[in-house]
Amino acid sequence: MHAVFERIGALKLVPVIVIERAEDAELLGDALLAGGLPVAEVTLRTDAGYEAIRRLRRIPEMLVGAGTVLTAAQAAEARGAGAQFIVSPGLSEEVVGYCQRESIPVLPGVATPTEIQRALALGAKVLKFFPAETLGGVAALKAISAPFREVMFVPTGGITAENMGPYVALKNVLAVGGSWMVKSDLMRAGQFDAIRELVSDAVQLMRVLQV
């Protein structure tokens, strides 16, 4: 397993971030670090995404990925901005192929056994399960674990502090992703102390769940 995925697996949490002002990136990074979670998946849903990745990479301790990557061109631009891993909501052979050629870890999204088989054929064994809750959540991942024992998943979509426990307990879950730790309205209001508290709470809860 790639070192990036090993680090994500050790942290067990990936905050999924929609950032509207790139200048907020450093403050966000500081909040994540202070909360004990030095990782961020910055989605490319806003114009600030690439620049936010650049700014977060200025913080040496941060592991920074790009999310909502739909094309190889976006993956290339994210890589140029400093992204250390790529996350796609669906299974794109173009994106996976680019990342493999450039030796950048990629988390392609899957929703069905057919897509998992396609991902395996492309050489991807760590996959994003999205949207997790809509697709059946923990029950679906349990069922999938039997025929796909070599696959590890990072479920996202509808996961919160309240329901992440059963996900974390699954052997085929590397980590869980979610936006509840870094709420967009708190960022817009500049409430980075509140974000730090949410992150810290999530980290503490994860430690309890792993005992």
C-alpha positions in Angstrom: 0.0 0.0 0.0 1.3 3.5 -0.9 2.7 5.5 2.0 0.0 8.2 1.5 -2.7 5.6 2.1 -0.9 4.2 5.1 -0.9 7.7 6.6 -4.6 8.1 5.9 -5.2 4.7 7.4 -3.4 5.8 10.6 -5.4 9.0 10.8 -8.7 7.2 10.0 -10.4 10.5 9.2 -10.4 12.7 6.0 -12.1 16.1 6.2 -13.8 16.9 2.9 -13.4 20.6 2.3 -15.3 23.1 0.1 -13.3 26.3 0.4 -14.6 29.5 -1.2 -11.7 31.9 -0.3 -8.2 30.6 -0.9 -6.9 33.1 1.7 -8.6 31.0 4.3 -6.5 28.0 3.6 -3.7 28.7 6.1 -6.1 29.4 8.9 -7.9 26.2 8.1 -4.7 24.3 8.0 -3.8 25.7 11.4 -7.2 24.6 12.8 -6.8 21.1 11.4 -3.3 20.8 12.9 -4.4 22.2 16.3 -7.3 19.7 16.2 -5.0 16.8 15.6 -5.8 16.0 12.0 -3.1 17.0 9.5 -5.0 16.0 6.4 -7.4 17.6 4.0 -9.2 16.7 0.8 -9.8 20.0 -0.9 -12.6 19.6 -3.4 -12.5 21.3 -6.8 -16.1 22.6 -6.5 -15.0 26.2 -6.3 -12.6 28.5 -8.1 -10.4 28.6 -4.9 -9.6 24.9 -4.9 -6.2 24.8 -6.6 -4.9 27.9 -4.8 -6.1 26.5 -1.5 -4.1 23.4 -2.2 -1.0 25.4 -2.9 -1.4 27.4 0.4 -2.1 24.3 2.5 1.0 22.6 1.1 3.0 25.5 2.7 2.3 23.8 6.0 4.9 21.0 6.1 2.9 18.7 8.4 -0.2 18.7 6.1 -1.2 15.9 3.8 -3.2 17.5 1.1 -5.3 15.9 -1.6 -7.6 17.2 -4.4 -11.2 16.0 -4.4 -14.1 16.0 -7.0 -11.5 15.4 -9.7 -13.4 14.5 -12.9 -10.8 14.7 -15.6 -7.1 14.0 -16.2 -6.6 17.7 -16.9 -8.0 18.5 -13.4 -5.7 15.9 -11.9 -2.7 17.4 -13.7 -3.5 20.9 -12.5 -4.1 19.6 -8.9 -0.8 17.8 -9.0 0.9 21.0 -10.2 -0.7 22.8 -7.3 0.9 20.3 -4.9 -1.8 17.7 -4.3 -0.4 14.6 -2.8 -3.4 12.4 -3.7 -6.4 12.5 -6.0 -10.0 11.7 -5.2 -12.7 11.2 -7.8 -16.4 10.8 -7.1 -16.7 8.1 -9.8 -14.5 5.6 -11.6 -12.7 7.4 -14.5 -10.2 5.3 -16.4 -8.8 8.6 -17.7 -8.1 9.9 -14.2 -6.8 6.6 -12.8 -4.5 6.1 -15.8 -3.1 9.6 -15.5 -2.4 9.2 -11.8 -0.8 5.8 -12.3 1.5 7.2 -15.0 2.5 10.1 -12.8 2.8 7.9 -9.6 0.3 9.9 -7.6 -2.1 8.0 -5.3 -5.7 8.0 -6.5 -9.0 7.1 -4.8 -11.5 6.5 -7.5 -15.1 6.4 -6.5 -17.2 3.3 -6.8 -20.9 2.4 -6.1 -21.3 -1.1 -7.5 -19.5 -4.4 -7.6 -19.1 -3.9 -11.4 -17.3 -0.7 -10.8 -15.1 -2.3 -8.1 -14.1 -5.0 -10.6 -13.3 -2.3 -13.2 -11.2 -0.5 -10.6 -9.3 -3.7 -9.8 -8.6 -4.3 -13.5 -7.1 -0.8 -13.6 -4.9 -1.6 -10.6 -6.7 0.4 -7.9 -7.3 -1.4 -4.6 -8.1 1.5 -2.3 -11.4 3.0 -3.4 -13.8 5.7 -2.4 -17.3 4.3 -1.6 -19.7 7.1 -2.5 -22.3 8.1 -1.6 -22.0 5.7 1.3 -25.2 6.2 3.2 -27.4 6.3 0.1 -25.8 3.1 -1.2 -26.6 1.1 1.9 -23.8 2.2 4.2 -22.3 -0.3 6.6 -24.5 -3.2 5.4 -23.4 -2.7 1.8 -19.7 -2.6 2.8 -20.1 -5.8 4.8 -21.7 -7.6 1.9 -19.0 -6.3 -0.5 -16.2 -7.5 1.8 -16.8 -11.2 1.0 -16.0 -11.2 -2.8 -13.6 -8.2 -2.6 -11.3 -9.1 0.3 -8.3 -7.3 -1.1 -10.1 -4.0 -1.5 -10.0 -1.2 1.1 -12.6 1.6 1.1 -12.8 5.2 2.2 -16.6 5.7 2.5 -17.9 9.3 2.2 -21.4 10.8 1.8 -23.7 11.1 4.7 -21.1 10.1 7.3 -21.2 12.1 10.6 -19.8 11.8 14.1 -23.1 10.1 15.0 -22.9 7.2 12.5 -19.2 6.7 11.8 -18.6 4.2 14.5 -20.0 1.1 12.6 -17.9 2.1 9.6 -14.7 2.3 11.5 -15.3 -1.1 12.9 -15.3 -2.7 9.4 -12.0 -4.4 8.4 -12.3 -3.2 4.9 -12.6 0.5 5.8 -9.3 2.3 5.7 -10.7 5.7 6.8 -13.9 7.7 6.7 -14.4 11.0 5.0 -16.9 13.7 5.7 -17.6 17.4 5.7 -19.0 17.6 9.2 -15.6 18.5 10.7 -15.1 21.5 8.4 -18.5 23.1 7.9 -18.6 25.6 5.0 -20.7 28.1 7.0 -18.1 28.2 9.8 -15.4 28.9 7.2 -17.5 31.6 5.6 -17.9 33.2 9.1 -14.2 32.9 9.9 -15.0 30.7 12.9 -11.8 28.6 12.8 -11.8 28.0 16.5 -15.1 26.3 16.1 -13.7 24.2 13.3 -10.7 23.2 15.5 -13.1 22.1 18.2 -15.1 19.9 15.7 -11.9 18.4 14.4 -10.6 17.7 17.9 -13.9 16.1 18.9 -13.8 13.9 15.8 -10.2 12.8 16.5 -11.0 12.1 20.2 -14.1 10.1 19.2 -12.0 8.1 16.7 -9.6 7.2 19.4 -12.4 6.0 21.6 -13.9 3.9 18.8 -10.5 2.2 18.1 -10.0 1.1 21.7 
